[in-house]
Amino acid sequence: MGWIIALITAVVPSRTFFVLVTLATQTAIDGAVGMFVIYSSILDEDISNFRVALLPLSSSSDTVTAPATPGELPNG
């Protein structure tokens, strides 16, 4: 990250631009790490009496109910 910021700020020697590039780079890295942690550690885990998972959106007005057992998916 330091090399990228140094190269960009060498071309455009503005303090405001340096701060914006640093903030954008840090936000992108933090977002990528956060999404990796959420998808790899939290989703599809059985935690005590509940399960954290993503369900597809249904195209009809039917409501989606939770599966009776952890491995069972609703039909629809």
Short mmCIF file of the C-alpha atoms (twelve columns), coordinates in Angstrom:
data_MODEL
# 
_entry.id   MODEL 
# 
loop_
_atom_site.group_PDB 
_atom_site.id 
_atom_site.type_symbol 
_atom_site.label_atom_id 
_atom_site.label_alt_id 
_atom_site.label_comp_id 
_atom_site.label_asym_id 
_atom_site.label_seq_id 
_atom_site.Cartn_x 
_atom_site.Cartn_y 
_atom_site.Cartn_z 
_atom_site.pdbx_PDB_model_num 
ATOM 1  C CA . MET A 1  0.000   0.000   0.000  1 
ATOM 2  C CA . GLY A 2  2.876   2.346   0.776  1 
ATOM 3  C CA . TRP A 3  4.450   1.892   -2.650 1 
ATOM 4  C CA . ILE A 4  1.182   2.588   -4.459 1 
ATOM 5  C CA . ILE A 5  0.488   5.729   -2.431 1 
ATOM 6  C CA . ALA A 6  4.070   6.956   -2.855 1 
ATOM 7  C CA . LEU A 7  3.965   6.477   -6.638 1 
ATOM 8  C CA . ILE A 8  0.623   8.247   -7.009 1 
ATOM 9  C CA . THR A 9  1.568   11.160  -4.766 1 
ATOM 10 C CA . ALA A 10 4.917   11.547  -6.573 1 
ATOM 11 C CA . VAL A 11 2.962   12.313  -9.737 1 
ATOM 12 C CA . VAL A 12 0.449   14.601  -8.022 1 
ATOM 13 C CA . PRO A 13 2.166   16.286  -5.032 1 
ATOM 14 C CA . SER A 14 -0.988  17.528  -3.326 1 
ATOM 15 C CA . ARG A 15 -1.641  16.966  0.385  1 
ATOM 16 C CA . THR A 16 -5.402  16.671  -0.190 1 
ATOM 17 C CA . PHE A 17 -4.902  14.097  -2.943 1 
ATOM 18 C CA . PHE A 18 -2.544  12.116  -0.675 1 
ATOM 19 C CA . VAL A 19 -5.181  11.999  2.073  1 
ATOM 20 C CA . LEU A 20 -7.921  10.950  -0.363 1 
ATOM 21 C CA . VAL A 21 -5.807  8.193   -1.936 1 
ATOM 22 C CA . THR A 22 -4.789  6.900   1.500  1 
ATOM 23 C CA . LEU A 23 -8.404  6.877   2.700  1 
ATOM 24 C CA . ALA A 24 -9.684  5.145   -0.448 1 
ATOM 25 C CA . THR A 25 -6.947  2.504   -0.302 1 
ATOM 26 C CA . GLN A 26 -7.526  1.770   3.383  1 
ATOM 27 C CA . THR A 27 -11.293 1.577   2.875  1 
ATOM 28 C CA . ALA A 28 -10.916 -0.878  -0.015 1 
ATOM 29 C CA . ILE A 29 -8.559  -3.127  1.949  1 
ATOM 30 C CA . ASP A 30 -10.735 -3.006  5.089  1 
ATOM 31 C CA . GLY A 31 -13.828 -3.829  3.038  1 
ATOM 32 C CA . ALA A 32 -12.161 -6.784  1.337  1 
ATOM 33 C CA . VAL A 33 -10.916 -8.206  4.637  1 
ATOM 34 C CA . GLY A 34 -14.308 -7.660  6.259  1 
ATOM 35 C CA . MET A 35 -16.184 -9.429  3.467  1 
ATOM 36 C CA . PHE A 36 -13.718 -12.335 3.593  1 
ATOM 37 C CA . VAL A 37 -14.244 -12.721 7.342  1 
ATOM 38 C CA . ILE A 38 -18.034 -12.568 7.003  1 
ATOM 39 C CA . TYR A 39 -18.222 -15.079 4.165  1 
ATOM 40 C CA . SER A 40 -15.630 -17.521 5.484  1 
ATOM 41 C CA . SER A 41 -16.268 -17.419 9.222  1 
ATOM 42 C CA . ILE A 42 -19.875 -16.495 9.879  1 
ATOM 43 C CA . LEU A 43 -22.086 -17.674 7.009  1 
ATOM 44 C CA . ASP A 44 -23.272 -21.291 6.963  1 
ATOM 45 C CA . GLU A 45 -22.252 -21.843 10.572 1 
ATOM 46 C CA . ASP A 46 -24.363 -23.584 13.180 1 
ATOM 47 C CA . ILE A 47 -24.227 -21.379 16.257 1 
ATOM 48 C CA . SER A 48 -26.047 -22.804 19.290 1 
ATOM 49 C CA . ASN A 49 -29.733 -23.040 18.261 1 
ATOM 50 C CA . PHE A 50 -29.584 -21.064 15.012 1 
ATOM 51 C CA . ARG A 51 -27.848 -21.013 11.633 1 
ATOM 52 C CA . VAL A 52 -26.574 -17.976 9.730  1 
ATOM 53 C CA . ALA A 53 -27.102 -18.395 5.978  1 
ATOM 54 C CA . LEU A 54 -28.185 -16.519 2.869  1 
ATOM 55 C CA . LEU A 55 -31.437 -17.486 1.166  1 
ATOM 56 C CA . PRO A 56 -32.370 -16.578 -2.410 1 
ATOM 57 C CA . LEU A 57 -35.120 -14.019 -2.954 1 
ATOM 58 C CA . SER A 58 -38.417 -15.623 -3.945 1 
ATOM 59 C CA . SER A 59 -40.137 -14.254 -7.045 1 
ATOM 60 C CA . SER A 60 -43.641 -14.885 -5.702 1 
ATOM 61 C CA . SER A 61 -45.418 -13.370 -2.724 1 
ATOM 62 C CA . ASP A 62 -44.850 -16.540 -0.664 1 
ATOM 63 C CA . THR A 63 -42.932 -16.075 2.531  1 
ATOM 64 C CA . VAL A 64 -39.811 -18.098 3.155  1 
ATOM 65 C CA . THR A 65 -39.865 -20.084 6.352  1 
ATOM 66 C CA . ALA A 66 -36.820 -21.369 8.170  1 
ATOM 67 C CA . PRO A 67 -35.867 -24.998 7.518  1 
ATOM 68 C CA . ALA A 68 -36.853 -27.556 10.145 1 
ATOM 69 C CA . THR A 69 -33.370 -29.071 10.259 1 
ATOM 70 C CA . PRO A 70 -30.017 -27.396 9.513  1 
ATOM 71 C CA . GLY A 71 -29.431 -29.294 6.242  1 
ATOM 72 C CA . GLU A 72 -32.952 -28.962 4.838  1 
ATOM 73 C CA . LEU A 73 -33.743 -26.193 2.334  1 
ATOM 74 C CA . PRO A 74 -37.268 -24.885 1.684  1 
ATOM 75 C CA . ASN A 75 -38.901 -25.906 -1.623 1 
ATOM 76 C CA . GLY A 76 -39.936 -23.151 -3.864 1 
# 
